[in-house]
Every structure is written in C-alpha cells, then in structure tokens.
Amino acid sequence: METKNQTNLKEFILLGLTDDLELQTLFFATGLLIYLFTLVGNLAIIILILVDPHLHTPMYFLLRNLSFTEICYITTTMPKMLWDLLSGDKTISFSGCVVQMYFFLTTAATEGALLSVMAYDRYSAICRPLHYTLLMSQPICRWLLTASWTIGNLNAIINTSFVFSLDFCDSNKIVHFFCDIPPVLRLSCSDTSLAEMVTFIISGSIIVITVSLIVLSYVFIVSAVLKIHSAQTRTKAFSTCASHLIVVSIFYSTAIFTYMRPSSSHSVEQDRFISLLYTVITPLLNPLIYSFRNKEMQAAFLNIFGKKEHVLL
C-alpha cells in the first residue's frame, strides 16, 4: 500500500471545536464578538498611546507593541476558525497549514519575550529610578523589541521546519481548530521524537529563560517595594505590576501545559480547551486587564473623548 507523504498531501481538514450544528452557530457568534472586541480594544490602546503625549514613555511603548502583537496573534487563528464555523468548509491547504503554524509560533514567542521585557521595564522604574531613562532609552527599547521579534521568528522557523519535514500518511484530519504542533504531529507516520525534542528544547528554552527573567525582576521589585515606608507608595508600586502578573500567569501557564509535556500525556479535548485560553482569551483580556483599568489610560481616553465632545458642541 502506497503511503501518502508530505509531497503529495494537498490539504488538511480542521475538525474544529464541535460537530454539533447548533453549537457551531453559538461558537461562531461568540467567537465573532470576541474577535471584534479584541481588535477594537487593542487598536484603541495603540491609538490612545500614539495620540496622547503623556503616554509616550517606555512602558506604554512596550504596551502598544504588545497590543499589536495580540492583534497579530489572534488573527493567525480566529478568522479561519470563524470561516470554518460559518461555511462548514474545514479544509486548509498544506501550505496554508505551514503558514498558520509559522505565524502563530512567531507571535506567541514574541509575546512571551515582550512580557519579560515589560517585567524588566518595571524593575528599572521601581528599583533603578535614577537610571530609568538610561536603562529604557529609545534605542534600547527598539533593540529589545527587535530582539523579541527575532526570538519569535527563530522559534517559528525551527519548529515549523522540523514538524513539516515529517511524512503524513493515511488521515489528514487535524483534531483541532488550527494547525498547532501537537495535533499535527499526531498525523505523522514518521518518528516524531526528534520534532518533539526540538519543540521541547527550543520552545522550552524560551519559556524557561523569559519566565526566569520575569521572576528575577519581581524578586528585586518586591524586595525594593517592601523597603518603602509609605503604605500608599507601596500599594501604588504593586498596582503597576498587578495587571502584568495576571497576563503573565494566564499566558505562561497555558503555554507550559501545551508545549512542555510529552506527547503521550496529551489529551485531544484538553488541548483544544487550553488552546482556546491562550489563543482567544489572553488577547481578549489584554485591553481589559492591562490597560482600561489603568488610570493613565482612562485619563487619556477621557481627555481625547472630552476634546472631541467639545469640538462637536
């Protein structure tokens, strides 16, 4: 019997979240609202930071770029998933699957790197306030941003290359709603141990290094804040870090659960549920948790809205 390998496999079928037609309609409506809210929320953050001079600081420069990354991140998966739910056409070409995985892995690793850079920014502001403008100067901010995207691209190039160098036989049905590493590896008739090891080493190293930098930053931050005598100042210092810690916790807990487990422990249903958390919920929560509860962002919004209202009157 002739095997079907990657050279003649033309397409995959994404089985999605469910086969139930009623649930598909509900998922489409919910998914569309989430996607639109995510786009509008993150675009609003970007615009506010660009137009308000008070937000032209390193912290908000990084936040603006995080919002841009979140838009790219959710756009790699959500439009295709919504189209599949609406049309019922769940096919994705072989090359389309490669491209989707590449951009997803790029934006995911870039976001992780940016979150660690934002932790460094908080460390610089709280622990080294006299040197903050030097430590987070514009050239350094741009260099850190470039390094984050470079890490994301290298992660994607290496992992995608190893995954799609495998042979794919018999079934082309991906039990997932997008082309992620674990469900695609399940379809391969080749020995996937090398690809799994590469994913564990490359993605695992990025996770370990970025999480270690975040933890180290917060060890210094907590130590510095506890030395402050004023309770009000301590509360203010911790509040500037709270939103970042919430986003970090959600993002990294799901990433570790997905990419740092052996394939034998992967459950199809678990993977799909966890994937929803880090591909859909995290980008959705960014404008809610990280920005719109921020007093400076609220002030910028009211300032711009107030100016527009004054012009209209």
N, C-alpha and C positions, 0 to 999 in steps of 0.2 A: 504494500500500500504506500503510495507516494505521500510524503509529508509536505505540509504546506508551510513554508518558511517565510521569513520577513520579506523576501524578494518578490513573492507573488501574492502576498496578503494585501489586499487593496483597502480594506476598511475594518473598523471595529464597530461593535454595537454596544452603546452605553445603556445598561438596563435601568439606570436611574434609581430613584428612591422607592418607587412602588409601581405595581401593575394595575392597581385599582383606579378606574377612570374618575370616580368621584374624588378620591384623594388627590389625583393628579391635578384636577381643577382647583382644589383648595391650595395645593402646594404652589401652583402657578400664580394664583392671586397673591398669596402670602409672599412668595419669592419676588414678584414684581414690585410690591410695596417696599420690601426690604432693600432691594437693589436701588430703587429710585431714591429712597430716604438716605441710603449710604452715599450715593452720588451727590445729592443735594447738600447733605451735611458736610461732607469732606470738601466739596467745592466752596461752600460758604466759609469754611475755615481758611482755605487758601486765599480767597478774595479778601476776607477781613484782614488777614496778616499783610497782604500786599498793599492795601489802601490805607491802613492806619499806621502812621509813623511811630506811635507808641509801641507797636508790636514788632518793630524792626530790631529785634535782639536775637542773639544766637539760639535761645530756647525756642522762640517762635519760628525762626528759620528752619530748625530741625522738625518742629511740629508741622510746618507747611509741607515739608518734603515727606514726612510720614503720611500725611493725608493724601498726597499724590500717589505714594506707594500703595496705600489702601485701595484707592480707586483702580489702579492697575491690577492689584491683587485679586479683587472680587470680579473684575471684568474678564479675567482669564477663565473663569468657570461659570459664572452666573448666566450670561446671555445664552450660552449653549444649552445649559440646563433648562432655562425658560423656554427656549425654542423646542427642545425635545418634549417638554410637558404640553406645549400648545399644539404642536403639529403631529406628534406621535412618531416623527422620524428621528430615531435614536442613533442613526449611523454617524460615524465620524471617520474620515479618511485616515489612512495610516500616517500620512504626513501631517494631517491636522492634529492627530493624537500626539505626535512628536512635538509639534509647535506648542500645543497647550501645556504639555508637561514642562517644556523648557521655560516658558514664561511664568508658569506657576512656581516652579522651583526658584527662578530668579527673584521674583518679587517676595516670596516667603523668606528666603535667606537674607535679602536686602532689608526687609522689615526687622528681622532679628538683629542684624548689625546696627540698624538705626536706633533700636531700643537701647542697645548697650551704649551707643554714643550719647543718647539723651541722659542716661544714668551718669556718664562722665561729665556732662554739662551741669547736672545738679550737684555733683561732687565739687566741681570747680567753683560754682556760685556760692555754695554753703561753706566749704572747707578752705577755699583759697580766694576769698572775695577780692583781696587787693590785687591779685594777679589774674582775675577773671577775664578782663578784656584782652590780655595777652594769650592766655590759655585757649580762649574761644574766639580768637580774631577771625575776620572773614576768610583769609587764606586757609586757616586751619579748619574752619567749618566746611569749606568747599572740598578740602582734601579728605576729610572724614566722610563726607557724602560720596565722593568718588570711590573711596575705598569700600564703602558699604555696597555700592552697586557692582563693583569689581568682584567682591566676595560672592554676591548673588549670582552673577554670570558664570563664574568658575564652578560654583556648586551645580548650576543647571547643566552646563556643558559636560562635565564629568559624569554626573548621574544619568542624564538622558542618553549619552553615548553608550554607556555600559548596558542600560536597560534595552535599548533598541538594537544592540548588536546581537541579541539573542534570537533564537528561532522561535516562531509561533506556529503551533500545529493545531489541527482539529478546530477547537472552538475559538471564535473571535468575539465572544460576549464578555464584556467587562462588567462585573457585578459592582457597579459604582456609578456616580453621576458625572465623573470627569476622569481624565487619564492621570491617575496618581501612580506612584511607584508600586506599592503593594498589590493592588488589583491587576495591574498589567503584568507583573512578574508571575502571577498565578496562571496566566495563559501560556507561558513559555514551556516548550518541551525540552529546552536546554537545561543544563545545570545552572541554576540561578545563584549558587553560593557565592561566586565572585562578585556579581552585581549587588547582592545583599551586603557583602562585606564592604564594598566600596561605599554604598549608601550609609552604612553604619559608621564607617571611618570619616567620610567627608562631611555628611550632614551632622553626625555625632560630634565631630570636632568643632564645627561652627556653633552648635548648641552649647557644648561644654565651655568653649572659650568665651562666648558672649554672655552666658549666664554667670560665669566666674567673674567677669568684669563688672557685671551689674551687682552681684553680691558684694564684691570687694568695695565698689563705690559706696554702697549703702552701709557697709560696716563703718567706713570712715565718716559718712554722713551722720549716722546715729551717734557715733562717738562724739562728734563735734556738737551736735544739737543738744545732747544731754549735759554738756558743759555750760550751756546758756542758762543764765539765772532767771530770766524773764519767761514765765509760763506762756504768755501771749506770743512772744517771739518763737518759742519752741513749737507751739501749735501751728503758727504760720509757716515755719520751715518744713514741718512734717506734711502740711497740707499741700505744699507744692510738689511733693513726691508721691502722694497717695494715688492719684489718678494713673501715674506712670506704673506704679507697682501693680495695680489692678490689671492693666492691659498686659503687662509682662507675665503675670500669673496665668491669665487665660491663654495667651499665645504659646508660651513655652510648655505648659502642662500638656496641651493637646499635641504639640509638635513632638515632644519626647515620647508620648504614648504611641504615636503613629510610626516614627522612624527609628526608634531605638529599642524595638522589640524584635525577637526572632520571628521569622515568617510563620513558624508552627503555632505561635500564640495569637496570630491574627484571626479575628472573627469578622465575617463579612458585615454583619449588622452593626457591630461595634465600630468598625472602620468608617462606615457611612455616617453614623451618628457623630462620631468625633470629628470627621471631616467637615460636617455642617458647622460645628463650633468654630473651627479655625479658618474656614473659607468664607463663611457668611456672617457669623455672629461677631467675630473680632472686628472686621471693618465697620460693621454697623455700630458697635459700641464706642468706637474711637471718637466720633463727634459728641456722643452723649457723655461719656466718662471723662475724656481727656480735655475737652475744650469748652463745651457750653456750660459746664459747672465752674469754669474758671472765671473769676471776677473780671480779669482784664479783657477776656474775650467778650463777656457780657457787656462791659463798658464800651468796647469797640463797636459792637453790634448796635447798641442804643445810640451811640454817637452818630453813626452813619445813618441809621433809621431816622433819628431826630433831624438831621440835616436835610434828608430827602423830604420829610414831612413839612419842614419849614419852607422849602422851595415850593412845594405844591400849594401851601397856603398863600 
